[in-house]
Amino acid sequence: MDSPNPVKRVANTIPIFIPLIIRIMSLTWETSITLMVREFGASQKRVYAKPLKWGKRDTVSVIILLLVYLTVIALKLSGFSLYACLKG
């Protein structure tokens, strides 16, 4: 790259720019697909994903998971081992 010859300098930079151009084209393709899916430009109204809201089911799920985790921790601390039970 540090060659004083401009032709060699350009020839040495081509292997760097080819993957860069391919990556830019890939990102452009992904962005265009995303915009088409969200219907930007198709109508005057823009469509966004629905905002997430915490509900009763979320609270119940978290409580159940906490109970399961605490039960497993309590069993492990008390010396219970599933391997010992399966071994016989």
Backbone as XML, in Angstrom:
<?xml version="1.0"?>
<chain id="A" units="angstrom">
  <residue number="1" name="MET">
    <atom name="N" x="0.818" y="-1.188" z="0.000"/>
    <atom name="CA" x="0.000" y="0.000" z="0.000"/>
    <atom name="C" x="0.867" y="1.260" z="0.000"/>
  </residue>
  <residue number="2" name="ASP">
    <atom name="N" x="2.063" y="1.159" z="0.547"/>
    <atom name="CA" x="2.922" y="2.334" z="0.658"/>
    <atom name="C" x="3.821" y="2.510" z="-0.559"/>
  </residue>
  <residue number="3" name="SER">
    <atom name="N" x="3.493" y="1.837" z="-1.630"/>
    <atom name="CA" x="4.309" y="1.922" z="-2.828"/>
    <atom name="C" x="4.172" y="3.303" z="-3.462"/>
  </residue>
  <residue number="4" name="PRO">
    <atom name="N" x="5.265" y="3.859" z="-3.955"/>
    <atom name="CA" x="5.172" y="5.164" z="-4.615"/>
    <atom name="C" x="4.461" y="5.070" z="-5.966"/>
  </residue>
  <residue number="5" name="ASN">
    <atom name="N" x="4.400" y="3.882" z="-6.529"/>
    <atom name="CA" x="3.751" y="3.690" z="-7.823"/>
    <atom name="C" x="2.232" y="3.700" z="-7.640"/>
  </residue>
  <residue number="6" name="PRO">
    <atom name="N" x="1.496" y="4.635" z="-8.269"/>
    <atom name="CA" x="0.050" y="4.710" z="-8.078"/>
    <atom name="C" x="-0.694" y="3.476" z="-8.591"/>
  </residue>
  <residue number="7" name="VAL">
    <atom name="N" x="-0.192" y="2.836" z="-9.615"/>
    <atom name="CA" x="-0.846" y="1.641" z="-10.149"/>
    <atom name="C" x="-0.754" y="0.500" z="-9.138"/>
  </residue>
  <residue number="8" name="LYS">
    <atom name="N" x="0.391" y="0.316" z="-8.531"/>
    <atom name="CA" x="0.561" y="-0.717" z="-7.514"/>
    <atom name="C" x="-0.284" y="-0.408" z="-6.274"/>
  </residue>
  <residue number="9" name="ARG">
    <atom name="N" x="-0.376" y="0.881" z="-5.945"/>
    <atom name="CA" x="-1.168" y="1.272" z="-4.795"/>
    <atom name="C" x="-2.647" y="0.909" z="-5.002"/>
  </residue>
  <residue number="10" name="VAL">
    <atom name="N" x="-3.162" y="1.179" z="-6.202"/>
    <atom name="CA" x="-4.550" y="0.832" z="-6.517"/>
    <atom name="C" x="-4.717" y="-0.681" z="-6.545"/>
  </residue>
  <residue number="11" name="ALA">
    <atom name="N" x="-3.758" y="-1.373" z="-7.126"/>
    <atom name="CA" x="-3.833" y="-2.834" z="-7.199"/>
    <atom name="C" x="-3.790" y="-3.460" z="-5.808"/>
  </residue>
  <residue number="12" name="ASN">
    <atom name="N" x="-3.076" y="-2.854" z="-4.892"/>
    <atom name="CA" x="-2.993" y="-3.391" z="-3.532"/>
    <atom name="C" x="-4.243" y="-3.102" z="-2.706"/>
  </residue>
  <residue number="13" name="THR">
    <atom name="N" x="-4.996" y="-2.075" z="-3.059"/>
    <atom name="CA" x="-6.201" y="-1.748" z="-2.299"/>
    <atom name="C" x="-7.440" y="-2.504" z="-2.798"/>
  </residue>
  <residue number="14" name="ILE">
    <atom name="N" x="-7.384" y="-3.077" z="-3.967"/>
    <atom name="CA" x="-8.545" y="-3.809" z="-4.503"/>
    <atom name="C" x="-8.964" y="-4.962" z="-3.592"/>
  </residue>
  <residue number="15" name="PRO">
    <atom name="N" x="-8.049" y="-5.784" z="-3.074"/>
    <atom name="CA" x="-8.486" y="-6.868" z="-2.182"/>
    <atom name="C" x="-9.172" y="-6.370" z="-0.909"/>
  </residue>
  <residue number="16" name="ILE">
    <atom name="N" x="-8.951" y="-5.133" z="-0.535"/>
    <atom name="CA" x="-9.614" y="-4.578" z="0.639"/>
    <atom name="C" x="-11.009" y="-4.086" z="0.285"/>
  </residue>
  <residue number="17" name="PHE">
    <atom name="N" x="-11.153" y="-3.465" z="-0.873"/>
    <atom name="CA" x="-12.421" y="-2.853" z="-1.236"/>
    <atom name="C" x="-13.477" y="-3.842" z="-1.721"/>
  </residue>
  <residue number="18" name="ILE">
    <atom name="N" x="-13.072" y="-4.958" z="-2.297"/>
    <atom name="CA" x="-14.050" y="-5.932" z="-2.801"/>
    <atom name="C" x="-14.925" y="-6.469" z="-1.658"/>
  </residue>
  <residue number="19" name="PRO">
    <atom name="N" x="-14.370" y="-6.998" z="-0.555"/>
    <atom name="CA" x="-15.238" y="-7.443" z="0.543"/>
    <atom name="C" x="-16.050" y="-6.301" z="1.160"/>
  </residue>
  <residue number="20" name="LEU">
    <atom name="N" x="-15.472" y="-5.107" z="1.193"/>
    <atom name="CA" x="-16.183" y="-3.957" z="1.727"/>
    <atom name="C" x="-17.414" y="-3.629" z="0.876"/>
  </residue>
  <residue number="21" name="ILE">
    <atom name="N" x="-17.273" y="-3.651" z="-0.427"/>
    <atom name="CA" x="-18.393" y="-3.378" z="-1.323"/>
    <atom name="C" x="-19.446" y="-4.465" z="-1.208"/>
  </residue>
  <residue number="22" name="ILE">
    <atom name="N" x="-19.029" y="-5.716" z="-1.095"/>
    <atom name="CA" x="-19.983" y="-6.823" z="-0.943"/>
    <atom name="C" x="-20.768" y="-6.663" z="0.353"/>
  </residue>
  <residue number="23" name="ARG">
    <atom name="N" x="-20.096" y="-6.286" z="1.432"/>
    <atom name="CA" x="-20.774" y="-6.093" z="2.719"/>
    <atom name="C" x="-21.754" y="-4.924" z="2.658"/>
  </residue>
  <residue number="24" name="ILE">
    <atom name="N" x="-21.365" y="-3.841" z="2.012"/>
    <atom name="CA" x="-22.257" y="-2.687" z="1.872"/>
    <atom name="C" x="-23.490" y="-3.063" z="1.075"/>
  </residue>
  <residue number="25" name="MET">
    <atom name="N" x="-23.325" y="-3.836" z="0.006"/>
    <atom name="CA" x="-24.471" y="-4.263" z="-0.796"/>
    <atom name="C" x="-25.390" y="-5.174" z="0.016"/>
  </residue>
  <residue number="26" name="SER">
    <atom name="N" x="-24.824" y="-6.036" z="0.842"/>
    <atom name="CA" x="-25.621" y="-6.924" z="1.685"/>
    <atom name="C" x="-26.430" y="-6.121" z="2.697"/>
  </residue>
  <residue number="27" name="LEU">
    <atom name="N" x="-25.804" y="-5.145" z="3.346"/>
    <atom name="CA" x="-26.509" y="-4.306" z="4.310"/>
    <atom name="C" x="-27.614" y="-3.494" z="3.635"/>
  </residue>
  <residue number="28" name="THR">
    <atom name="N" x="-27.351" y="-3.014" z="2.428"/>
    <atom name="CA" x="-28.360" y="-2.263" z="1.689"/>
    <atom name="C" x="-29.552" y="-3.152" z="1.367"/>
  </residue>
  <residue number="29" name="TRP">
    <atom name="N" x="-29.282" y="-4.388" z="0.971"/>
    <atom name="CA" x="-30.357" y="-5.337" z="0.659"/>
    <atom name="C" x="-31.199" y="-5.622" z="1.905"/>
  </residue>
  <residue number="30" name="GLU">
    <atom name="N" x="-30.550" y="-5.870" z="3.034"/>
    <atom name="CA" x="-31.275" y="-6.147" z="4.278"/>
    <atom name="C" x="-32.108" y="-4.941" z="4.711"/>
  </residue>
  <residue number="31" name="THR">
    <atom name="N" x="-31.563" y="-3.744" z="4.560"/>
    <atom name="CA" x="-32.303" y="-2.543" z="4.925"/>
    <atom name="C" x="-33.515" y="-2.345" z="4.029"/>
  </residue>
  <residue number="32" name="SER">
    <atom name="N" x="-33.362" y="-2.592" z="2.741"/>
    <atom name="CA" x="-34.498" y="-2.426" z="1.832"/>
    <atom name="C" x="-35.595" y="-3.440" z="2.126"/>
  </residue>
  <residue number="33" name="ILE">
    <atom name="N" x="-35.222" y="-4.674" z="2.463"/>
    <atom name="CA" x="-36.222" y="-5.688" z="2.819"/>
    <atom name="C" x="-36.956" y="-5.268" z="4.086"/>
  </residue>
  <residue number="34" name="THR">
    <atom name="N" x="-36.215" y="-4.768" z="5.076"/>
    <atom name="CA" x="-36.831" y="-4.323" z="6.329"/>
    <atom name="C" x="-37.820" y="-3.195" z="6.074"/>
  </residue>
  <residue number="35" name="LEU">
    <atom name="N" x="-37.439" y="-2.242" z="5.252"/>
    <atom name="CA" x="-38.333" y="-1.130" z="4.962"/>
    <atom name="C" x="-39.571" y="-1.591" z="4.189"/>
  </residue>
  <residue number="36" name="MET">
    <atom name="N" x="-39.398" y="-2.561" z="3.297"/>
    <atom name="CA" x="-40.557" y="-3.074" z="2.561"/>
    <atom name="C" x="-41.506" y="-3.821" z="3.495"/>
  </residue>
  <residue number="37" name="VAL">
    <atom name="N" x="-40.957" y="-4.596" z="4.431"/>
    <atom name="CA" x="-41.797" y="-5.343" z="5.358"/>
    <atom name="C" x="-42.598" y="-4.391" z="6.241"/>
  </residue>
  <residue number="38" name="ARG">
    <atom name="N" x="-41.979" y="-3.308" z="6.665"/>
    <atom name="CA" x="-42.669" y="-2.334" z="7.525"/>
    <atom name="C" x="-43.527" y="-1.355" z="6.728"/>
  </residue>
  <residue number="39" name="GLU">
    <atom name="N" x="-43.540" y="-1.516" z="5.418"/>
    <atom name="CA" x="-44.354" y="-0.722" z="4.504"/>
    <atom name="C" x="-44.008" y="0.756" z="4.513"/>
  </residue>
  <residue number="40" name="PHE">
    <atom name="N" x="-42.733" y="1.092" z="4.676"/>
    <atom name="CA" x="-42.325" y="2.480" z="4.553"/>
    <atom name="C" x="-42.373" y="2.847" z="3.076"/>
  </residue>
  <residue number="41" name="GLY">
    <atom name="N" x="-43.062" y="3.889" z="2.774"/>
    <atom name="CA" x="-43.158" y="4.342" z="1.392"/>
    <atom name="C" x="-44.354" y="3.771" z="0.657"/>
  </residue>
  <residue number="42" name="ALA">
    <atom name="N" x="-44.989" y="2.727" z="1.156"/>
    <atom name="CA" x="-46.132" y="2.141" z="0.472"/>
    <atom name="C" x="-47.380" y="2.984" z="0.685"/>
  </residue>
  <residue number="43" name="SER">
    <atom name="N" x="-47.509" y="3.590" z="1.837"/>
    <atom name="CA" x="-48.658" y="4.443" z="2.130"/>
    <atom name="C" x="-48.187" y="5.614" z="2.981"/>
  </residue>
  <residue number="44" name="GLN">
    <atom name="N" x="-49.108" y="6.504" z="3.257"/>
    <atom name="CA" x="-48.754" y="7.670" z="4.068"/>
    <atom name="C" x="-48.592" y="7.316" z="5.541"/>
  </residue>
  <residue number="45" name="LYS">
    <atom name="N" x="-49.271" y="6.253" z="5.995"/>
    <atom name="CA" x="-49.213" y="5.846" z="7.393"/>
    <atom name="C" x="-48.054" y="4.871" z="7.599"/>
  </residue>
  <residue number="46" name="ARG">
    <atom name="N" x="-47.168" y="5.162" z="8.525"/>
    <atom name="CA" x="-46.046" y="4.271" z="8.822"/>
    <atom name="C" x="-46.479" y="3.211" z="9.818"/>
  </residue>
  <residue number="47" name="VAL">
    <atom name="N" x="-45.957" y="2.010" z="9.632"/>
    <atom name="CA" x="-46.322" y="0.889" z="10.491"/>
    <atom name="C" x="-45.124" y="0.545" z="11.364"/>
  </residue>
  <residue number="48" name="TYR">
    <atom name="N" x="-45.350" y="0.480" z="12.663"/>
    <atom name="CA" x="-44.303" y="0.108" z="13.609"/>
    <atom name="C" x="-44.742" y="-1.137" z="14.371"/>
  </residue>
  <residue number="49" name="ALA">
    <atom name="N" x="-43.798" y="-1.778" z="15.024"/>
    <atom name="CA" x="-44.128" y="-2.921" z="15.865"/>
    <atom name="C" x="-44.920" y="-2.436" z="17.072"/>
  </residue>
  <residue number="50" name="LYS">
    <atom name="N" x="-45.767" y="-3.298" z="17.592"/>
    <atom name="CA" x="-46.567" y="-2.926" z="18.760"/>
    <atom name="C" x="-45.658" y="-2.787" z="19.980"/>
  </residue>
  <residue number="51" name="PRO">
    <atom name="N" x="-45.892" y="-1.795" z="20.823"/>
    <atom name="CA" x="-45.074" y="-1.659" z="22.036"/>
    <atom name="C" x="-45.387" y="-2.794" z="23.015"/>
  </residue>
  <residue number="52" name="LEU">
    <atom name="N" x="-44.370" y="-3.260" z="23.697"/>
    <atom name="CA" x="-44.549" y="-4.342" z="24.651"/>
    <atom name="C" x="-45.144" y="-3.796" z="25.941"/>
  </residue>
  <residue number="53" name="LYS">
    <atom name="N" x="-46.080" y="-4.545" z="26.512"/>
    <atom name="CA" x="-46.703" y="-4.159" z="27.776"/>
    <atom name="C" x="-46.622" y="-5.341" z="28.735"/>
  </residue>
  <residue number="54" name="TRP">
    <atom name="N" x="-46.347" y="-5.039" z="29.996"/>
    <atom name="CA" x="-46.268" y="-6.064" z="31.035"/>
    <atom name="C" x="-47.687" y="-6.406" z="31.466"/>
  </residue>
  <residue number="55" name="GLY">
    <atom name="N" x="-48.022" y="-7.718" z="31.463"/>
    <atom name="CA" x="-49.366" y="-8.140" z="31.817"/>
    <atom name="C" x="-49.371" y="-9.127" z="32.971"/>
  </residue>
  <residue number="56" name="LYS">
    <atom name="N" x="-50.571" y="-9.601" z="33.299"/>
    <atom name="CA" x="-50.727" y="-10.567" z="34.397"/>
    <atom name="C" x="-50.016" y="-11.874" z="34.076"/>
  </residue>
  <residue number="57" name="ARG">
    <atom name="N" x="-50.095" y="-12.295" z="32.822"/>
    <atom name="CA" x="-49.437" y="-13.554" z="32.440"/>
    <atom name="C" x="-47.932" y="-13.469" z="32.619"/>
  </residue>
  <residue number="58" name="ASP">
    <atom name="N" x="-47.352" y="-12.303" z="32.353"/>
    <atom name="CA" x="-45.913" y="-12.119" z="32.545"/>
    <atom name="C" x="-45.547" y="-12.239" z="34.021"/>
  </residue>
  <residue number="59" name="THR">
    <atom name="N" x="-46.346" y="-11.628" z="34.876"/>
    <atom name="CA" x="-46.095" y="-11.692" z="36.312"/>
    <atom name="C" x="-46.196" y="-13.128" z="36.816"/>
  </residue>
  <residue number="60" name="VAL">
    <atom name="N" x="-47.230" y="-13.857" z="36.396"/>
    <atom name="CA" x="-47.404" y="-15.252" z="36.808"/>
    <atom name="C" x="-46.225" y="-16.092" z="36.320"/>
  </residue>
  <residue number="61" name="SER">
    <atom name="N" x="-45.786" y="-15.867" z="35.085"/>
    <atom name="CA" x="-44.657" y="-16.629" z="34.537"/>
    <atom name="C" x="-43.385" y="-16.388" z="35.335"/>
  </residue>
  <residue number="62" name="VAL">
    <atom name="N" x="-43.131" y="-15.142" z="35.692"/>
    <atom name="CA" x="-41.917" y="-14.817" z="36.469"/>
    <atom name="C" x="-41.986" y="-15.459" z="37.848"/>
  </residue>
  <residue number="63" name="ILE">
    <atom name="N" x="-43.149" y="-15.428" z="38.481"/>
    <atom name="CA" x="-43.298" y="-16.040" z="39.804"/>
    <atom name="C" x="-43.078" y="-17.543" z="39.732"/>
  </residue>
  <residue number="64" name="ILE">
    <atom name="N" x="-43.641" y="-18.202" z="38.718"/>
    <atom name="CA" x="-43.461" y="-19.653" z="38.563"/>
    <atom name="C" x="-41.991" y="-19.985" z="38.330"/>
  </residue>
  <residue number="65" name="LEU">
    <atom name="N" x="-41.327" y="-19.222" z="37.468"/>
    <atom name="CA" x="-39.903" y="-19.479" z="37.211"/>
    <atom name="C" x="-39.068" y="-19.269" z="38.466"/>
  </residue>
  <residue number="66" name="LEU">
    <atom name="N" x="-39.363" y="-18.227" z="39.234"/>
    <atom name="CA" x="-38.628" y="-18.005" z="40.479"/>
    <atom name="C" x="-38.830" y="-19.153" z="41.459"/>
  </residue>
  <residue number="67" name="LEU">
    <atom name="N" x="-40.067" y="-19.658" z="41.567"/>
    <atom name="CA" x="-40.325" y="-20.789" z="42.453"/>
    <atom name="C" x="-39.565" y="-22.033" z="42.004"/>
  </residue>
  <residue number="68" name="VAL">
    <atom name="N" x="-39.535" y="-22.285" z="40.700"/>
    <atom name="CA" x="-38.794" y="-23.445" z="40.193"/>
    <atom name="C" x="-37.309" y="-23.300" z="40.502"/>
  </residue>
  <residue number="69" name="TYR">
    <atom name="N" x="-36.738" y="-22.123" z="40.217"/>
    <atom name="CA" x="-35.316" y="-21.903" z="40.480"/>
    <atom name="C" x="-34.993" y="-22.022" z="41.963"/>
  </residue>
  <residue number="70" name="LEU">
    <atom name="N" x="-35.818" y="-21.438" z="42.804"/>
    <atom name="CA" x="-35.570" y="-21.515" z="44.249"/>
    <atom name="C" x="-35.691" y="-22.951" z="44.760"/>
  </residue>
  <residue number="71" name="THR">
    <atom name="N" x="-36.628" y="-23.728" z="44.184"/>
    <atom name="CA" x="-36.762" y="-25.138" z="44.565"/>
    <atom name="C" x="-35.518" y="-25.923" z="44.180"/>
  </residue>
  <residue number="72" name="VAL">
    <atom name="N" x="-35.023" y="-25.699" z="42.987"/>
    <atom name="CA" x="-33.816" y="-26.406" z="42.537"/>
    <atom name="C" x="-32.625" y="-26.026" z="43.419"/>
  </residue>
  <residue number="73" name="ILE">
    <atom name="N" x="-32.489" y="-24.747" z="43.729"/>
    <atom name="CA" x="-31.379" y="-24.308" z="44.589"/>
    <atom name="C" x="-31.501" y="-24.924" z="45.979"/>
  </residue>
  <residue number="74" name="ALA">
    <atom name="N" x="-32.720" y="-24.948" z="46.528"/>
    <atom name="CA" x="-32.920" y="-25.532" z="47.859"/>
    <atom name="C" x="-32.597" y="-27.018" z="47.858"/>
  </residue>
  <residue number="75" name="LEU">
    <atom name="N" x="-32.997" y="-27.727" z="46.813"/>
    <atom name="CA" x="-32.693" y="-29.161" z="46.729"/>
    <atom name="C" x="-31.191" y="-29.405" z="46.621"/>
  </residue>
  <residue number="76" name="LYS">
    <atom name="N" x="-30.497" y="-28.590" z="45.827"/>
    <atom name="CA" x="-29.056" y="-28.758" z="45.692"/>
    <atom name="C" x="-28.335" y="-28.451" z="47.005"/>
  </residue>
  <residue number="77" name="LEU">
    <atom name="N" x="-28.782" y="-27.413" z="47.710"/>
    <atom name="CA" x="-28.144" y="-27.065" z="48.977"/>
    <atom name="C" x="-28.413" y="-28.104" z="50.063"/>
  </residue>
  <residue number="78" name="SER">
    <atom name="N" x="-29.545" y="-28.809" z="49.957"/>
    <atom name="CA" x="-29.857" y="-29.830" z="50.960"/>
    <atom name="C" x="-29.157" y="-31.158" z="50.667"/>
  </residue>
  <residue number="79" name="GLY">
    <atom name="N" x="-28.453" y="-31.237" z="49.546"/>
    <atom name="CA" x="-27.692" y="-32.444" z="49.245"/>
    <atom name="C" x="-28.354" y="-33.364" z="48.238"/>
  </residue>
  <residue number="80" name="PHE">
    <atom name="N" x="-29.490" y="-33.021" z="47.714"/>
    <atom name="CA" x="-30.167" y="-33.868" z="46.726"/>
    <atom name="C" x="-29.373" y="-33.879" z="45.431"/>
  </residue>
  <residue number="81" name="SER">
    <atom name="N" x="-29.246" y="-35.063" z="44.866"/>
    <atom name="CA" x="-28.547" y="-35.212" z="43.602"/>
    <atom name="C" x="-29.319" y="-36.140" z="42.707"/>
  </residue>
  <residue number="82" name="LEU">
    <atom name="N" x="-29.676" y="-35.694" z="41.541"/>
    <atom name="CA" x="-30.413" y="-36.531" z="40.588"/>
    <atom name="C" x="-29.543" y="-37.680" z="40.111"/>
  </residue>
  <residue number="83" name="TYR">
    <atom name="N" x="-28.250" y="-37.438" z="40.023"/>
    <atom name="CA" x="-27.324" y="-38.496" z="39.605"/>
    <atom name="C" x="-27.329" y="-39.652" z="40.605"/>
  </residue>
  <residue number="84" name="ALA">
    <atom name="N" x="-27.354" y="-39.333" z="41.906"/>
    <atom name="CA" x="-27.368" y="-40.383" z="42.924"/>
    <atom name="C" x="-28.675" y="-41.157" z="42.865"/>
  </residue>
  <residue number="85" name="CYS">
    <atom name="N" x="-29.789" y="-40.494" z="42.559"/>
    <atom name="CA" x="-31.087" y="-41.186" z="42.469"/>
    <atom name="C" x="-31.136" y="-42.106" z="41.256"/>
  </residue>
  <residue number="86" name="LEU">
    <atom name="N" x="-30.563" y="-41.703" z="40.155"/>
    <atom name="CA" x="-30.584" y="-42.512" z="38.936"/>
    <atom name="C" x="-29.605" y="-43.671" z="39.029"/>
  </residue>
  <residue number="87" name="LYS">
    <atom name="N" x="-28.535" y="-43.490" z="39.758"/>
    <atom name="CA" x="-27.509" y="-44.519" z="39.877"/>
    <atom name="C" x="-28.018" y="-45.732" z="40.623"/>
  </residue>
  <residue number="88" name="GLY">
    <atom name="N" x="-28.943" y="-45.511" z="41.535"/>
    <atom name="CA" x="-29.536" y="-46.665" z="42.169"/>
    <atom name="C" x="-29.230" y="-46.755" z="43.563"/>
  </residue>
</chain>
